[in-house]
Amino acid sequence: MVYVLAESLAIGISISKSQGGAVKRNRARRLIKEFFRLNKEKITPVHAVFVVNQPLITGYDETFEIMLKLLRKAGLYK
């Protein structure tokens, strides 16, 4: 789950233990944070909640594709 707060790009990320061990979950969390850091100018700052229910993200390219798809679907990517 990724939370984007209104008028800012503060995010909160929640990954279930069922998705893997701490190392895998933390890597996925870092990749999602990096996506938002690199794309903050292109993301519309509004209140939104994204739920990603799939296997853990393994690399930045995969993270970029998934997050871009979700943001475009929600109309939040410029």
PyMOL commands that place a pseudoatom at each C-alpha (Angstrom):
pseudoatom trace, name=CA, resn=MET, resi=1, chain=A, elem=C, hetatm=0, pos=[0.000, 0.000, 0.000]
pseudoatom trace, name=CA, resn=VAL, resi=2, chain=A, elem=C, hetatm=0, pos=[1.324, 3.465, -0.859]
pseudoatom trace, name=CA, resn=TYR, resi=3, chain=A, elem=C, hetatm=0, pos=[-0.183, 6.630, 0.606]
pseudoatom trace, name=CA, resn=VAL, resi=4, chain=A, elem=C, hetatm=0, pos=[0.404, 10.019, -1.066]
pseudoatom trace, name=CA, resn=LEU, resi=5, chain=A, elem=C, hetatm=0, pos=[-0.629, 12.955, 1.120]
pseudoatom trace, name=CA, resn=ALA, resi=6, chain=A, elem=C, hetatm=0, pos=[-2.374, 16.118, -0.129]
pseudoatom trace, name=CA, resn=GLU, resi=7, chain=A, elem=C, hetatm=0, pos=[-0.280, 19.103, -1.219]
pseudoatom trace, name=CA, resn=SER, resi=8, chain=A, elem=C, hetatm=0, pos=[2.970, 17.277, -0.659]
pseudoatom trace, name=CA, resn=LEU, resi=9, chain=A, elem=C, hetatm=0, pos=[4.712, 14.185, -1.841]
pseudoatom trace, name=CA, resn=ALA, resi=10, chain=A, elem=C, hetatm=0, pos=[5.111, 12.564, 1.554]
pseudoatom trace, name=CA, resn=ILE, resi=11, chain=A, elem=C, hetatm=0, pos=[4.496, 8.857, 1.159]
pseudoatom trace, name=CA, resn=GLY, resi=12, chain=A, elem=C, hetatm=0, pos=[3.903, 5.932, 3.453]
pseudoatom trace, name=CA, resn=ILE, resi=13, chain=A, elem=C, hetatm=0, pos=[4.518, 2.395, 2.293]
pseudoatom trace, name=CA, resn=SER, resi=14, chain=A, elem=C, hetatm=0, pos=[3.117, -0.747, 3.870]
pseudoatom trace, name=CA, resn=ILE, resi=15, chain=A, elem=C, hetatm=0, pos=[4.194, -4.197, 2.705]
pseudoatom trace, name=CA, resn=SER, resi=16, chain=A, elem=C, hetatm=0, pos=[2.715, -7.318, 4.260]
pseudoatom trace, name=CA, resn=LYS, resi=17, chain=A, elem=C, hetatm=0, pos=[4.963, -9.955, 5.856]
pseudoatom trace, name=CA, resn=SER, resi=18, chain=A, elem=C, hetatm=0, pos=[3.392, -12.477, 3.515]
pseudoatom trace, name=CA, resn=GLN, resi=19, chain=A, elem=C, hetatm=0, pos=[5.284, -10.764, 0.675]
pseudoatom trace, name=CA, resn=GLY, resi=20, chain=A, elem=C, hetatm=0, pos=[8.662, -11.979, 1.935]
pseudoatom trace, name=CA, resn=GLY, resi=21, chain=A, elem=C, hetatm=0, pos=[11.351, -11.447, 4.526]
pseudoatom trace, name=CA, resn=ALA, resi=22, chain=A, elem=C, hetatm=0, pos=[12.451, -8.081, 5.899]
pseudoatom trace, name=CA, resn=VAL, resi=23, chain=A, elem=C, hetatm=0, pos=[15.281, -7.691, 3.386]
pseudoatom trace, name=CA, resn=LYS, resi=24, chain=A, elem=C, hetatm=0, pos=[12.949, -8.178, 0.398]
pseudoatom trace, name=CA, resn=ARG, resi=25, chain=A, elem=C, hetatm=0, pos=[10.258, -5.915, 1.844]
pseudoatom trace, name=CA, resn=ASN, resi=26, chain=A, elem=C, hetatm=0, pos=[12.784, -3.163, 2.632]
pseudoatom trace, name=CA, resn=ARG, resi=27, chain=A, elem=C, hetatm=0, pos=[14.239, -3.363, -0.889]
pseudoatom trace, name=CA, resn=ALA, resi=28, chain=A, elem=C, hetatm=0, pos=[10.773, -2.978, -2.403]
pseudoatom trace, name=CA, resn=ARG, resi=29, chain=A, elem=C, hetatm=0, pos=[10.118, -0.030, -0.060]
pseudoatom trace, name=CA, resn=ARG, resi=30, chain=A, elem=C, hetatm=0, pos=[13.403, 1.654, -1.080]
pseudoatom trace, name=CA, resn=LEU, resi=31, chain=A, elem=C, hetatm=0, pos=[12.637, 1.177, -4.783]
pseudoatom trace, name=CA, resn=ILE, resi=32, chain=A, elem=C, hetatm=0, pos=[9.186, 2.751, -4.421]
pseudoatom trace, name=CA, resn=LYS, resi=33, chain=A, elem=C, hetatm=0, pos=[10.650, 5.704, -2.482]
pseudoatom trace, name=CA, resn=GLU, resi=34, chain=A, elem=C, hetatm=0, pos=[13.304, 6.166, -5.178]
pseudoatom trace, name=CA, resn=PHE, resi=35, chain=A, elem=C, hetatm=0, pos=[10.618, 6.241, -7.874]
pseudoatom trace, name=CA, resn=PHE, resi=36, chain=A, elem=C, hetatm=0, pos=[8.800, 9.034, -6.050]
pseudoatom trace, name=CA, resn=ARG, resi=37, chain=A, elem=C, hetatm=0, pos=[12.038, 10.938, -5.410]
pseudoatom trace, name=CA, resn=LEU, resi=38, chain=A, elem=C, hetatm=0, pos=[13.023, 10.879, -9.077]
pseudoatom trace, name=CA, resn=ASN, resi=39, chain=A, elem=C, hetatm=0, pos=[9.518, 11.713, -10.363]
pseudoatom trace, name=CA, resn=LYS, resi=40, chain=A, elem=C, hetatm=0, pos=[8.198, 14.194, -7.783]
pseudoatom trace, name=CA, resn=GLU, resi=41, chain=A, elem=C, hetatm=0, pos=[7.915, 17.039, -10.339]
pseudoatom trace, name=CA, resn=LYS, resi=42, chain=A, elem=C, hetatm=0, pos=[5.691, 14.897, -12.574]
pseudoatom trace, name=CA, resn=ILE, resi=43, chain=A, elem=C, hetatm=0, pos=[3.302, 13.668, -9.880]
pseudoatom trace, name=CA, resn=THR, resi=44, chain=A, elem=C, hetatm=0, pos=[0.249, 15.732, -9.015]
pseudoatom trace, name=CA, resn=PRO, resi=45, chain=A, elem=C, hetatm=0, pos=[0.213, 16.251, -5.221]
pseudoatom trace, name=CA, resn=VAL, resi=46, chain=A, elem=C, hetatm=0, pos=[-3.243, 15.056, -4.143]
pseudoatom trace, name=CA, resn=HIS, resi=47, chain=A, elem=C, hetatm=0, pos=[-4.579, 12.689, -1.523]
pseudoatom trace, name=CA, resn=ALA, resi=48, chain=A, elem=C, hetatm=0, pos=[-4.537, 9.160, -2.914]
pseudoatom trace, name=CA, resn=VAL, resi=49, chain=A, elem=C, hetatm=0, pos=[-4.143, 5.551, -1.839]
pseudoatom trace, name=CA, resn=PHE, resi=50, chain=A, elem=C, hetatm=0, pos=[-2.584, 2.916, -4.092]
pseudoatom trace, name=CA, resn=VAL, resi=51, chain=A, elem=C, hetatm=0, pos=[-2.793, -0.770, -3.380]
pseudoatom trace, name=CA, resn=VAL, resi=52, chain=A, elem=C, hetatm=0, pos=[-0.335, -3.020, -5.175]
pseudoatom trace, name=CA, resn=ASN, resi=53, chain=A, elem=C, hetatm=0, pos=[-1.378, -6.628, -4.751]
pseudoatom trace, name=CA, resn=GLN, resi=54, chain=A, elem=C, hetatm=0, pos=[1.208, -8.643, -6.620]
pseudoatom trace, name=CA, resn=PRO, resi=55, chain=A, elem=C, hetatm=0, pos=[4.544, -10.327, -5.987]
pseudoatom trace, name=CA, resn=LEU, resi=56, chain=A, elem=C, hetatm=0, pos=[7.279, -8.125, -4.590]
pseudoatom trace, name=CA, resn=ILE, resi=57, chain=A, elem=C, hetatm=0, pos=[9.046, -5.717, -6.900]
pseudoatom trace, name=CA, resn=THR, resi=58, chain=A, elem=C, hetatm=0, pos=[12.548, -6.866, -7.774]
pseudoatom trace, name=CA, resn=GLY, resi=59, chain=A, elem=C, hetatm=0, pos=[14.153, -4.004, -9.680]
pseudoatom trace, name=CA, resn=TYR, resi=60, chain=A, elem=C, hetatm=0, pos=[13.846, -0.307, -10.444]
pseudoatom trace, name=CA, resn=ASP, resi=61, chain=A, elem=C, hetatm=0, pos=[12.614, -0.855, -14.017]
pseudoatom trace, name=CA, resn=GLU, resi=62, chain=A, elem=C, hetatm=0, pos=[9.776, -3.034, -12.767]
pseudoatom trace, name=CA, resn=THR, resi=63, chain=A, elem=C, hetatm=0, pos=[8.989, -0.517, -10.006]
pseudoatom trace, name=CA, resn=PHE, resi=64, chain=A, elem=C, hetatm=0, pos=[8.926, 2.324, -12.530]
pseudoatom trace, name=CA, resn=GLU, resi=65, chain=A, elem=C, hetatm=0, pos=[6.512, 0.477, -14.823]
pseudoatom trace, name=CA, resn=ILE, resi=66, chain=A, elem=C, hetatm=0, pos=[4.126, -0.515, -12.029]
pseudoatom trace, name=CA, resn=MET, resi=67, chain=A, elem=C, hetatm=0, pos=[4.065, 2.885, -10.303]
pseudoatom trace, name=CA, resn=LEU, resi=68, chain=A, elem=C, hetatm=0, pos=[3.762, 4.773, -13.602]
pseudoatom trace, name=CA, resn=LYS, resi=69, chain=A, elem=C, hetatm=0, pos=[0.821, 2.578, -14.614]
pseudoatom trace, name=CA, resn=LEU, resi=70, chain=A, elem=C, hetatm=0, pos=[-0.927, 3.179, -11.269]
pseudoatom trace, name=CA, resn=LEU, resi=71, chain=A, elem=C, hetatm=0, pos=[-0.331, 6.954, -11.314]
pseudoatom trace, name=CA, resn=ARG, resi=72, chain=A, elem=C, hetatm=0, pos=[-1.507, 7.315, -14.917]
pseudoatom trace, name=CA, resn=LYS, resi=73, chain=A, elem=C, hetatm=0, pos=[-4.623, 5.240, -14.205]
pseudoatom trace, name=CA, resn=ALA, resi=74, chain=A, elem=C, hetatm=0, pos=[-5.405, 7.550, -11.267]
pseudoatom trace, name=CA, resn=GLY, resi=75, chain=A, elem=C, hetatm=0, pos=[-4.664, 10.637, -13.392]
pseudoatom trace, name=CA, resn=LEU, resi=76, chain=A, elem=C, hetatm=0, pos=[-1.835, 11.781, -11.101]
pseudoatom trace, name=CA, resn=TYR, resi=77, chain=A, elem=C, hetatm=0, pos=[1.115, 11.638, -13.493]
pseudoatom trace, name=CA, resn=LYS, resi=78, chain=A, elem=C, hetatm=0, pos=[1.779, 14.708, -15.673]
for i in range(1, 78): cmd.bond("trace and resi %d" % i, "trace and resi %d" % (i + 1))
show_as sticks, trace
zoom trace
